[in-house]
Each structure stands twice: as C-alpha cells, then as structure tokens.
Amino acid sequence: MDSIISFVSDVDLSVLLVTLIASLIVIIIITALNTWVLIDCGNKEPREWEKKNKWIFIIAAVPFGWLAYIIFRRPKRIKQLGK
C-alpha cells in the first residue's frame, strides 16, 4: 500500500491530466465512429439482406467491429448497390 501511495505522490499531475484528456478524445472518436457505422449499416443495407443483423451485432458487440465493417462489407455494398 505504501508503494502505491509513493507512486501517486511522485507522478506529476500535468502528466495525468494530459493522459486523461487524450484517453477521453480517443474514446469519443471511437464512439462516434461506432455510432456512424451502426447508422450507416442500419440505413443503407437492404432489408432483405439476411446478414444485416449479423453485421449490426458485430459492430455493436465486437471491439473494433466498426473497422471490420468499413474494411470488408462497406466497399462491397457500395460496389453492389451504389450507396
């Protein structure tokens, strides 16, 4: 317990603040990308497309699922449907 207290007292607060702000910025960017990809998939994938629900699940549940959608599915959808 004493080692934790001494570590915290040795750390500069400005470093902690910069780390916190950078982490929050990354979290906001990833959340925005995830939301944009979910909306894109939900609105632009054909309703009769049986894998639409699978992609929505992957985007929402898998870390960086939004990136998999952007890399693997979105270019194919744009090529096939033009949207």
Phi and psi restraints in degrees (range 20) as a CNS / XPLOR table:
assign (resid 1 and name C) (resid 2 and name N)
       (resid 2 and name CA) (resid 2 and name C) 1.0 -65.8 20.0 2
assign (resid 2 and name N) (resid 2 and name CA)
       (resid 2 and name C) (resid 3 and name N) 1.0 -32.6 20.0 2
assign (resid 2 and name C) (resid 3 and name N)
       (resid 3 and name CA) (resid 3 and name C) 1.0 -68.5 20.0 2
assign (resid 3 and name N) (resid 3 and name CA)
       (resid 3 and name C) (resid 4 and name N) 1.0 -35.8 20.0 2
assign (resid 3 and name C) (resid 4 and name N)
       (resid 4 and name CA) (resid 4 and name C) 1.0 -66.3 20.0 2
assign (resid 4 and name N) (resid 4 and name CA)
       (resid 4 and name C) (resid 5 and name N) 1.0 -44.2 20.0 2
assign (resid 4 and name C) (resid 5 and name N)
       (resid 5 and name CA) (resid 5 and name C) 1.0 -63.8 20.0 2
assign (resid 5 and name N) (resid 5 and name CA)
       (resid 5 and name C) (resid 6 and name N) 1.0 -41.1 20.0 2
assign (resid 5 and name C) (resid 6 and name N)
       (resid 6 and name CA) (resid 6 and name C) 1.0 -69.5 20.0 2
assign (resid 6 and name N) (resid 6 and name CA)
       (resid 6 and name C) (resid 7 and name N) 1.0 -34.4 20.0 2
assign (resid 6 and name C) (resid 7 and name N)
       (resid 7 and name CA) (resid 7 and name C) 1.0 -64.9 20.0 2
assign (resid 7 and name N) (resid 7 and name CA)
       (resid 7 and name C) (resid 8 and name N) 1.0 -45.9 20.0 2
assign (resid 7 and name C) (resid 8 and name N)
       (resid 8 and name CA) (resid 8 and name C) 1.0 -63.9 20.0 2
assign (resid 8 and name N) (resid 8 and name CA)
       (resid 8 and name C) (resid 9 and name N) 1.0 -38.6 20.0 2
assign (resid 8 and name C) (resid 9 and name N)
       (resid 9 and name CA) (resid 9 and name C) 1.0 -72.3 20.0 2
assign (resid 9 and name N) (resid 9 and name CA)
       (resid 9 and name C) (resid 10 and name N) 1.0 -23.4 20.0 2
assign (resid 9 and name C) (resid 10 and name N)
       (resid 10 and name CA) (resid 10 and name C) 1.0 -83.6 20.0 2
assign (resid 10 and name N) (resid 10 and name CA)
       (resid 10 and name C) (resid 11 and name N) 1.0 -21.4 20.0 2
assign (resid 10 and name C) (resid 11 and name N)
       (resid 11 and name CA) (resid 11 and name C) 1.0 -77.4 20.0 2
assign (resid 11 and name N) (resid 11 and name CA)
       (resid 11 and name C) (resid 12 and name N) 1.0 135.0 20.0 2
assign (resid 11 and name C) (resid 12 and name N)
       (resid 12 and name CA) (resid 12 and name C) 1.0 -74.1 20.0 2
assign (resid 12 and name N) (resid 12 and name CA)
       (resid 12 and name C) (resid 13 and name N) 1.0 133.3 20.0 2
assign (resid 12 and name C) (resid 13 and name N)
       (resid 13 and name CA) (resid 13 and name C) 1.0 -66.6 20.0 2
assign (resid 13 and name N) (resid 13 and name CA)
       (resid 13 and name C) (resid 14 and name N) 1.0 -28.6 20.0 2
assign (resid 13 and name C) (resid 14 and name N)
       (resid 14 and name CA) (resid 14 and name C) 1.0 -67.1 20.0 2
assign (resid 14 and name N) (resid 14 and name CA)
       (resid 14 and name C) (resid 15 and name N) 1.0 -35.5 20.0 2
assign (resid 14 and name C) (resid 15 and name N)
       (resid 15 and name CA) (resid 15 and name C) 1.0 -65.7 20.0 2
assign (resid 15 and name N) (resid 15 and name CA)
       (resid 15 and name C) (resid 16 and name N) 1.0 -42.1 20.0 2
assign (resid 15 and name C) (resid 16 and name N)
       (resid 16 and name CA) (resid 16 and name C) 1.0 -64.1 20.0 2
assign (resid 16 and name N) (resid 16 and name CA)
       (resid 16 and name C) (resid 17 and name N) 1.0 -39.9 20.0 2
assign (resid 16 and name C) (resid 17 and name N)
       (resid 17 and name CA) (resid 17 and name C) 1.0 -66.0 20.0 2
assign (resid 17 and name N) (resid 17 and name CA)
       (resid 17 and name C) (resid 18 and name N) 1.0 -43.5 20.0 2
assign (resid 17 and name C) (resid 18 and name N)
       (resid 18 and name CA) (resid 18 and name C) 1.0 -63.7 20.0 2
assign (resid 18 and name N) (resid 18 and name CA)
       (resid 18 and name C) (resid 19 and name N) 1.0 -41.6 20.0 2
assign (resid 18 and name C) (resid 19 and name N)
       (resid 19 and name CA) (resid 19 and name C) 1.0 -63.7 20.0 2
assign (resid 19 and name N) (resid 19 and name CA)
       (resid 19 and name C) (resid 20 and name N) 1.0 -42.2 20.0 2
assign (resid 19 and name C) (resid 20 and name N)
       (resid 20 and name CA) (resid 20 and name C) 1.0 -63.9 20.0 2
assign (resid 20 and name N) (resid 20 and name CA)
       (resid 20 and name C) (resid 21 and name N) 1.0 -45.7 20.0 2
assign (resid 20 and name C) (resid 21 and name N)
       (resid 21 and name CA) (resid 21 and name C) 1.0 -64.8 20.0 2
assign (resid 21 and name N) (resid 21 and name CA)
       (resid 21 and name C) (resid 22 and name N) 1.0 -42.9 20.0 2
assign (resid 21 and name C) (resid 22 and name N)
       (resid 22 and name CA) (resid 22 and name C) 1.0 -62.9 20.0 2
assign (resid 22 and name N) (resid 22 and name CA)
       (resid 22 and name C) (resid 23 and name N) 1.0 -40.6 20.0 2
assign (resid 22 and name C) (resid 23 and name N)
       (resid 23 and name CA) (resid 23 and name C) 1.0 -64.3 20.0 2
assign (resid 23 and name N) (resid 23 and name CA)
       (resid 23 and name C) (resid 24 and name N) 1.0 -42.1 20.0 2
assign (resid 23 and name C) (resid 24 and name N)
       (resid 24 and name CA) (resid 24 and name C) 1.0 -64.6 20.0 2
assign (resid 24 and name N) (resid 24 and name CA)
       (resid 24 and name C) (resid 25 and name N) 1.0 -39.1 20.0 2
assign (resid 24 and name C) (resid 25 and name N)
       (resid 25 and name CA) (resid 25 and name C) 1.0 -63.5 20.0 2
assign (resid 25 and name N) (resid 25 and name CA)
       (resid 25 and name C) (resid 26 and name N) 1.0 -44.1 20.0 2
assign (resid 25 and name C) (resid 26 and name N)
       (resid 26 and name CA) (resid 26 and name C) 1.0 -63.2 20.0 2
assign (resid 26 and name N) (resid 26 and name CA)
       (resid 26 and name C) (resid 27 and name N) 1.0 -43.1 20.0 2
assign (resid 26 and name C) (resid 27 and name N)
       (resid 27 and name CA) (resid 27 and name C) 1.0 -62.7 20.0 2
assign (resid 27 and name N) (resid 27 and name CA)
       (resid 27 and name C) (resid 28 and name N) 1.0 -41.9 20.0 2
assign (resid 27 and name C) (resid 28 and name N)
       (resid 28 and name CA) (resid 28 and name C) 1.0 -65.5 20.0 2
assign (resid 28 and name N) (resid 28 and name CA)
       (resid 28 and name C) (resid 29 and name N) 1.0 -41.4 20.0 2
assign (resid 28 and name C) (resid 29 and name N)
       (resid 29 and name CA) (resid 29 and name C) 1.0 -64.5 20.0 2
assign (resid 29 and name N) (resid 29 and name CA)
       (resid 29 and name C) (resid 30 and name N) 1.0 -46.1 20.0 2
assign (resid 29 and name C) (resid 30 and name N)
       (resid 30 and name CA) (resid 30 and name C) 1.0 -65.2 20.0 2
assign (resid 30 and name N) (resid 30 and name CA)
       (resid 30 and name C) (resid 31 and name N) 1.0 -40.1 20.0 2
assign (resid 30 and name C) (resid 31 and name N)
       (resid 31 and name CA) (resid 31 and name C) 1.0 -64.2 20.0 2
assign (resid 31 and name N) (resid 31 and name CA)
       (resid 31 and name C) (resid 32 and name N) 1.0 -41.9 20.0 2
assign (resid 31 and name C) (resid 32 and name N)
       (resid 32 and name CA) (resid 32 and name C) 1.0 -63.9 20.0 2
assign (resid 32 and name N) (resid 32 and name CA)
       (resid 32 and name C) (resid 33 and name N) 1.0 -43.2 20.0 2
assign (resid 32 and name C) (resid 33 and name N)
       (resid 33 and name CA) (resid 33 and name C) 1.0 -63.3 20.0 2
assign (resid 33 and name N) (resid 33 and name CA)
       (resid 33 and name C) (resid 34 and name N) 1.0 -43.2 20.0 2
assign (resid 33 and name C) (resid 34 and name N)
       (resid 34 and name CA) (resid 34 and name C) 1.0 -61.1 20.0 2
assign (resid 34 and name N) (resid 34 and name CA)
       (resid 34 and name C) (resid 35 and name N) 1.0 -44.4 20.0 2
assign (resid 34 and name C) (resid 35 and name N)
       (resid 35 and name CA) (resid 35 and name C) 1.0 -64.6 20.0 2
assign (resid 35 and name N) (resid 35 and name CA)
       (resid 35 and name C) (resid 36 and name N) 1.0 -44.3 20.0 2
assign (resid 35 and name C) (resid 36 and name N)
       (resid 36 and name CA) (resid 36 and name C) 1.0 -60.8 20.0 2
assign (resid 36 and name N) (resid 36 and name CA)
       (resid 36 and name C) (resid 37 and name N) 1.0 -42.9 20.0 2
assign (resid 36 and name C) (resid 37 and name N)
       (resid 37 and name CA) (resid 37 and name C) 1.0 -69.3 20.0 2
assign (resid 37 and name N) (resid 37 and name CA)
       (resid 37 and name C) (resid 38 and name N) 1.0 -38.5 20.0 2
assign (resid 37 and name C) (resid 38 and name N)
       (resid 38 and name CA) (resid 38 and name C) 1.0 -61.4 20.0 2
assign (resid 38 and name N) (resid 38 and name CA)
       (resid 38 and name C) (resid 39 and name N) 1.0 -44.2 20.0 2
assign (resid 38 and name C) (resid 39 and name N)
       (resid 39 and name CA) (resid 39 and name C) 1.0 -66.0 20.0 2
assign (resid 39 and name N) (resid 39 and name CA)
       (resid 39 and name C) (resid 40 and name N) 1.0 -41.7 20.0 2
assign (resid 39 and name C) (resid 40 and name N)
       (resid 40 and name CA) (resid 40 and name C) 1.0 -61.1 20.0 2
assign (resid 40 and name N) (resid 40 and name CA)
       (resid 40 and name C) (resid 41 and name N) 1.0 -46.8 20.0 2
assign (resid 40 and name C) (resid 41 and name N)
       (resid 41 and name CA) (resid 41 and name C) 1.0 -65.2 20.0 2
assign (resid 41 and name N) (resid 41 and name CA)
       (resid 41 and name C) (resid 42 and name N) 1.0 -43.9 20.0 2
assign (resid 41 and name C) (resid 42 and name N)
       (resid 42 and name CA) (resid 42 and name C) 1.0 -66.6 20.0 2
assign (resid 42 and name N) (resid 42 and name CA)
       (resid 42 and name C) (resid 43 and name N) 1.0 -35.4 20.0 2
assign (resid 42 and name C) (resid 43 and name N)
       (resid 43 and name CA) (resid 43 and name C) 1.0 -89.1 20.0 2
assign (resid 43 and name N) (resid 43 and name CA)
       (resid 43 and name C) (resid 44 and name N) 1.0 -32.9 20.0 2
assign (resid 43 and name C) (resid 44 and name N)
       (resid 44 and name CA) (resid 44 and name C) 1.0 -105.5 20.0 2
assign (resid 44 and name N) (resid 44 and name CA)
       (resid 44 and name C) (resid 45 and name N) 1.0 -14.8 20.0 2
assign (resid 44 and name C) (resid 45 and name N)
       (resid 45 and name CA) (resid 45 and name C) 1.0 -75.9 20.0 2
assign (resid 45 and name N) (resid 45 and name CA)
       (resid 45 and name C) (resid 46 and name N) 1.0 141.9 20.0 2
assign (resid 45 and name C) (resid 46 and name N)
       (resid 46 and name CA) (resid 46 and name C) 1.0 -61.2 20.0 2
assign (resid 46 and name N) (resid 46 and name CA)
       (resid 46 and name C) (resid 47 and name N) 1.0 143.7 20.0 2
assign (resid 46 and name C) (resid 47 and name N)
       (resid 47 and name CA) (resid 47 and name C) 1.0 -64.4 20.0 2
assign (resid 47 and name N) (resid 47 and name CA)
       (resid 47 and name C) (resid 48 and name N) 1.0 -35.5 20.0 2
assign (resid 47 and name C) (resid 48 and name N)
       (resid 48 and name CA) (resid 48 and name C) 1.0 -79.0 20.0 2
assign (resid 48 and name N) (resid 48 and name CA)
       (resid 48 and name C) (resid 49 and name N) 1.0 -3.9 20.0 2
assign (resid 48 and name C) (resid 49 and name N)
       (resid 49 and name CA) (resid 49 and name C) 1.0 -73.0 20.0 2
assign (resid 49 and name N) (resid 49 and name CA)
       (resid 49 and name C) (resid 50 and name N) 1.0 115.5 20.0 2
assign (resid 49 and name C) (resid 50 and name N)
       (resid 50 and name CA) (resid 50 and name C) 1.0 -70.1 20.0 2
assign (resid 50 and name N) (resid 50 and name CA)
       (resid 50 and name C) (resid 51 and name N) 1.0 -20.2 20.0 2
assign (resid 50 and name C) (resid 51 and name N)
       (resid 51 and name CA) (resid 51 and name C) 1.0 -91.2 20.0 2
assign (resid 51 and name N) (resid 51 and name CA)
       (resid 51 and name C) (resid 52 and name N) 1.0 1.0 20.0 2
assign (resid 51 and name C) (resid 52 and name N)
       (resid 52 and name CA) (resid 52 and name C) 1.0 -59.0 20.0 2
assign (resid 52 and name N) (resid 52 and name CA)
       (resid 52 and name C) (resid 53 and name N) 1.0 -45.7 20.0 2
assign (resid 52 and name C) (resid 53 and name N)
       (resid 53 and name CA) (resid 53 and name C) 1.0 -64.4 20.0 2
assign (resid 53 and name N) (resid 53 and name CA)
       (resid 53 and name C) (resid 54 and name N) 1.0 -34.7 20.0 2
assign (resid 53 and name C) (resid 54 and name N)
       (resid 54 and name CA) (resid 54 and name C) 1.0 -65.1 20.0 2
assign (resid 54 and name N) (resid 54 and name CA)
       (resid 54 and name C) (resid 55 and name N) 1.0 -43.2 20.0 2
assign (resid 54 and name C) (resid 55 and name N)
       (resid 55 and name CA) (resid 55 and name C) 1.0 -66.2 20.0 2
assign (resid 55 and name N) (resid 55 and name CA)
       (resid 55 and name C) (resid 56 and name N) 1.0 -39.1 20.0 2
assign (resid 55 and name C) (resid 56 and name N)
       (resid 56 and name CA) (resid 56 and name C) 1.0 -62.0 20.0 2
assign (resid 56 and name N) (resid 56 and name CA)
       (resid 56 and name C) (resid 57 and name N) 1.0 -41.1 20.0 2
assign (resid 56 and name C) (resid 57 and name N)
       (resid 57 and name CA) (resid 57 and name C) 1.0 -64.0 20.0 2
assign (resid 57 and name N) (resid 57 and name CA)
       (resid 57 and name C) (resid 58 and name N) 1.0 -44.6 20.0 2
assign (resid 57 and name C) (resid 58 and name N)
       (resid 58 and name CA) (resid 58 and name C) 1.0 -61.9 20.0 2
assign (resid 58 and name N) (resid 58 and name CA)
       (resid 58 and name C) (resid 59 and name N) 1.0 -44.0 20.0 2
assign (resid 58 and name C) (resid 59 and name N)
       (resid 59 and name CA) (resid 59 and name C) 1.0 -62.8 20.0 2
assign (resid 59 and name N) (resid 59 and name CA)
       (resid 59 and name C) (resid 60 and name N) 1.0 -43.1 20.0 2
assign (resid 59 and name C) (resid 60 and name N)
       (resid 60 and name CA) (resid 60 and name C) 1.0 -78.8 20.0 2
assign (resid 60 and name N) (resid 60 and name CA)
       (resid 60 and name C) (resid 61 and name N) 1.0 -34.4 20.0 2
assign (resid 60 and name C) (resid 61 and name N)
       (resid 61 and name CA) (resid 61 and name C) 1.0 -100.7 20.0 2
assign (resid 61 and name N) (resid 61 and name CA)
       (resid 61 and name C) (resid 62 and name N) 1.0 -29.5 20.0 2
assign (resid 61 and name C) (resid 62 and name N)
       (resid 62 and name CA) (resid 62 and name C) 1.0 -94.8 20.0 2
assign (resid 62 and name N) (resid 62 and name CA)
       (resid 62 and name C) (resid 63 and name N) 1.0 131.0 20.0 2
assign (resid 62 and name C) (resid 63 and name N)
       (resid 63 and name CA) (resid 63 and name C) 1.0 -59.2 20.0 2
assign (resid 63 and name N) (resid 63 and name CA)
       (resid 63 and name C) (resid 64 and name N) 1.0 131.9 20.0 2
assign (resid 63 and name C) (resid 64 and name N)
       (resid 64 and name CA) (resid 64 and name C) 1.0 61.5 20.0 2
assign (resid 64 and name N) (resid 64 and name CA)
       (resid 64 and name C) (resid 65 and name N) 1.0 26.5 20.0 2
assign (resid 64 and name C) (resid 65 and name N)
       (resid 65 and name CA) (resid 65 and name C) 1.0 -64.8 20.0 2
assign (resid 65 and name N) (resid 65 and name CA)
       (resid 65 and name C) (resid 66 and name N) 1.0 -30.7 20.0 2
assign (resid 65 and name C) (resid 66 and name N)
       (resid 66 and name CA) (resid 66 and name C) 1.0 -61.8 20.0 2
assign (resid 66 and name N) (resid 66 and name CA)
       (resid 66 and name C) (resid 67 and name N) 1.0 -35.8 20.0 2
assign (resid 66 and name C) (resid 67 and name N)
       (resid 67 and name CA) (resid 67 and name C) 1.0 -69.6 20.0 2
assign (resid 67 and name N) (resid 67 and name CA)
       (resid 67 and name C) (resid 68 and name N) 1.0 -39.1 20.0 2
assign (resid 67 and name C) (resid 68 and name N)
       (resid 68 and name CA) (resid 68 and name C) 1.0 -62.1 20.0 2
assign (resid 68 and name N) (resid 68 and name CA)
       (resid 68 and name C) (resid 69 and name N) 1.0 -40.3 20.0 2
assign (resid 68 and name C) (resid 69 and name N)
       (resid 69 and name CA) (resid 69 and name C) 1.0 -64.4 20.0 2
assign (resid 69 and name N) (resid 69 and name CA)
       (resid 69 and name C) (resid 70 and name N) 1.0 -44.9 20.0 2
assign (resid 69 and name C) (resid 70 and name N)
       (resid 70 and name CA) (resid 70 and name C) 1.0 -63.7 20.0 2
assign (resid 70 and name N) (resid 70 and name CA)
       (resid 70 and name C) (resid 71 and name N) 1.0 -37.7 20.0 2
assign (resid 70 and name C) (resid 71 and name N)
       (resid 71 and name CA) (resid 71 and name C) 1.0 -79.7 20.0 2
assign (resid 71 and name N) (resid 71 and name CA)
       (resid 71 and name C) (resid 72 and name N) 1.0 -44.6 20.0 2
assign (resid 71 and name C) (resid 72 and name N)
       (resid 72 and name CA) (resid 72 and name C) 1.0 -97.9 20.0 2
assign (resid 72 and name N) (resid 72 and name CA)
       (resid 72 and name C) (resid 73 and name N) 1.0 -42.8 20.0 2
assign (resid 72 and name C) (resid 73 and name N)
       (resid 73 and name CA) (resid 73 and name C) 1.0 -96.5 20.0 2
assign (resid 73 and name N) (resid 73 and name CA)
       (resid 73 and name C) (resid 74 and name N) 1.0 -44.5 20.0 2
assign (resid 73 and name C) (resid 74 and name N)
       (resid 74 and name CA) (resid 74 and name C) 1.0 -57.7 20.0 2
assign (resid 74 and name N) (resid 74 and name CA)
       (resid 74 and name C) (resid 75 and name N) 1.0 -45.3 20.0 2
assign (resid 74 and name C) (resid 75 and name N)
       (resid 75 and name CA) (resid 75 and name C) 1.0 -61.7 20.0 2
assign (resid 75 and name N) (resid 75 and name CA)
       (resid 75 and name C) (resid 76 and name N) 1.0 -37.2 20.0 2
assign (resid 75 and name C) (resid 76 and name N)
       (resid 76 and name CA) (resid 76 and name C) 1.0 -66.2 20.0 2
assign (resid 76 and name N) (resid 76 and name CA)
       (resid 76 and name C) (resid 77 and name N) 1.0 -41.4 20.0 2
assign (resid 76 and name C) (resid 77 and name N)
       (resid 77 and name CA) (resid 77 and name C) 1.0 -63.7 20.0 2
assign (resid 77 and name N) (resid 77 and name CA)
       (resid 77 and name C) (resid 78 and name N) 1.0 -43.1 20.0 2
assign (resid 77 and name C) (resid 78 and name N)
       (resid 78 and name CA) (resid 78 and name C) 1.0 -65.2 20.0 2
assign (resid 78 and name N) (resid 78 and name CA)
       (resid 78 and name C) (resid 79 and name N) 1.0 -39.2 20.0 2
assign (resid 78 and name C) (resid 79 and name N)
       (resid 79 and name CA) (resid 79 and name C) 1.0 -66.6 20.0 2
assign (resid 79 and name N) (resid 79 and name CA)
       (resid 79 and name C) (resid 80 and name N) 1.0 -40.8 20.0 2
assign (resid 79 and name C) (resid 80 and name N)
       (resid 80 and name CA) (resid 80 and name C) 1.0 -75.7 20.0 2
assign (resid 80 and name N) (resid 80 and name CA)
       (resid 80 and name C) (resid 81 and name N) 1.0 -46.1 20.0 2
assign (resid 80 and name C) (resid 81 and name N)
       (resid 81 and name CA) (resid 81 and name C) 1.0 -105.2 20.0 2
assign (resid 81 and name N) (resid 81 and name CA)
       (resid 81 and name C) (resid 82 and name N) 1.0 -16.7 20.0 2
assign (resid 81 and name C) (resid 82 and name N)
       (resid 82 and name CA) (resid 82 and name C) 1.0 76.3 20.0 2
assign (resid 82 and name N) (resid 82 and name CA)
       (resid 82 and name C) (resid 83 and name N) 1.0 14.4 20.0 2
